[in-house]
Amino acid sequence: MFVVRRSPLDPRRGILRAGVLSIFCALGRSGTTIRKREGDGGTPVAAMSLLSAFRRSGRLPGLRSTLPSRMVRERVDGWCDAPTHPAYNRPVRLPFPASTESLARPDRLYDFAVVLDWNVRQRARHRGSAIFLHIARPDYAPTEGCVAVSPRDMLRLAPHLRKGATLRVCR
């Protein structure tokens, strides 16, 4: 189990513990929330299974993980964040008729990203989408609701990521 605890100094930052590893992380711009809603900027307080991962080709060389993963294709792979669409909170092929986020971002945030089971296996409209464990911005700026770590820490963490493991975000 991986545990994320919010910083007492800044609710948009935290510490991710994985065994003996303690890793600094960025959290949502609204901190953590027990009432997650689409677009609220909060990181859900929940125990979320690690489902799969996606990555950009040629990025983070040396990253190894047993988590099932796939390569992201530019202008092809996206994630639907339109709460009223049947593909809500699912990977989609671009172009797509509803609101989506490209998984091939121009920055490095999705060089390697883990899909967390927030509103994935049992979806409900407006409960939030695209909650990932991904790469942080250099200044650990807040996310839109994800948990984000440095590229160096993702390389350290990746060998421990397994399907069915749990990332638990605490209040």
C-alpha positions, 0 to 999 in steps of 0.5 A: 500500500502507498499512503499519501498524507497532506502537509500541515503547512500546505494542503496542496502538497504531501508526502507519499510513503511507499515502504521505506520511501518517503517522497514529496508530492503535489496534490490538487489545487484545492487540497484534498476532498471527501466530496470529489466533483468534476473540476473542483481541483481536489485530490480525493480522500480515498483508497484507490487501486492502481489499474494501469499506466501509460507513457510517452515513448523515449521519456524517462529511460530506465523506468521499470514497472510491472504495472500493465502500460501502453505507449501514448500516441500524439494526437490519437490518445485522450481521456474523456472528461465530459460527465454526460458522455458515455465515455466519461472517465475513459481513454478515447481516440482523438479527435473526440466529439466531447471534452477530452484531455490529450494524454500526449501533453507537450510538457512532461507531466504524463511521461509516465502516469498511473491510472488510479481507480477513482470513478473508473470501475464504478463510474458516476457522472460528475464524480471526477475524472482522470485521477492519476499518479504522474510527474510533477511540475518542477516547482511542485505546483498543484495538480487538478486533483492528481498526485504528482512526484518528481521524475527522479522519484517516479523512477524510484517508485515505479518498480514497486507499482503493481496492478491491484496495489492501493494508493491511499490519500488521507485527510 
